[in-house]
Amino acid sequence: MKIFMIIFMIMVVIVELFILVGCSLTVKYQVEMTTDTSEMLGAVYSILDTLGMIIIFNLLYLVVMYILYFKKTKRG
């Protein structure tokens, strides 16, 4: 059971890193290419939206880890 928890944790970290890198590269490109302030604010909103998605993803991760741990301790 511990190996599944470790594999899942590694997958979560990798997915979050890809999300952050992809979003930051996209926002960097959008800010460099625009001259309009509202478009820059839209790019900043995109970053905040992505961070919110990562927070929700982490909460889901914690719920899954709690369920796995709770099932393991309840059995034995």
C-alpha positions in Angstrom: 0.0 0.0 0.0 2.9 2.4 0.8 4.3 1.9 -2.8 0.9 3.0 -4.3 0.9 6.1 -2.0 4.4 7.0 -3.1 3.7 6.5 -6.8 0.5 8.6 -6.5 2.4 11.4 -4.7 5.1 11.4 -7.4 2.5 11.6 -10.1 0.8 14.5 -8.4 4.0 16.5 -8.1 4.9 15.9 -11.8 1.4 16.9 -13.0 1.6 20.1 -10.9 5.0 21.0 -12.2 3.8 20.6 -15.8 0.8 22.7 -15.1 2.9 25.5 -13.5 5.5 25.5 -16.3 2.9 25.4 -19.1 0.9 28.2 -17.5 3.9 30.4 -16.8 5.2 30.0 -20.3 1.9 30.9 -21.8 1.4 33.9 -19.6 5.0 35.1 -20.3 4.3 34.9 -24.0 1.0 36.7 -23.7 2.4 39.5 -21.6 5.3 40.0 -24.0 3.1 40.1 -27.0 0.4 42.4 -25.7 0.2 46.2 -25.3 -3.3 46.2 -23.8 -3.6 46.3 -20.0 -6.8 44.3 -20.0 -5.1 41.4 -21.8 -2.3 41.5 -19.2 -4.8 41.3 -16.5 -6.4 38.4 -18.3 -3.1 36.6 -18.2 -2.7 37.3 -14.5 -6.2 35.9 -14.0 -5.1 32.8 -15.9 -2.3 32.3 -13.4 -4.6 32.7 -10.5 -7.1 30.2 -12.1 -4.3 27.7 -12.5 -3.2 28.1 -8.9 -6.8 27.5 -7.8 -6.9 24.4 -9.9 -3.7 23.2 -8.2 -5.1 23.8 -4.8 -8.2 21.8 -5.6 -6.0 19.0 -7.0 -4.0 19.0 -3.8 -7.1 18.7 -1.7 -8.2 15.8 -3.8 -4.8 14.2 -3.3 -5.2 14.6 0.5 -8.6 13.1 0.4 -7.4 10.1 -1.5 -4.4 9.7 0.8 -6.8 9.9 3.8 -9.1 7.3 2.4 -6.2 4.9 1.6 -4.7 5.4 5.1 -8.1 5.0 6.8 -8.9 1.8 5.0 -5.5 0.4 5.8 -5.7 1.3 9.6 -9.4 0.1 9.8 -8.4 -3.4 8.5 -5.6 -4.1 10.7 
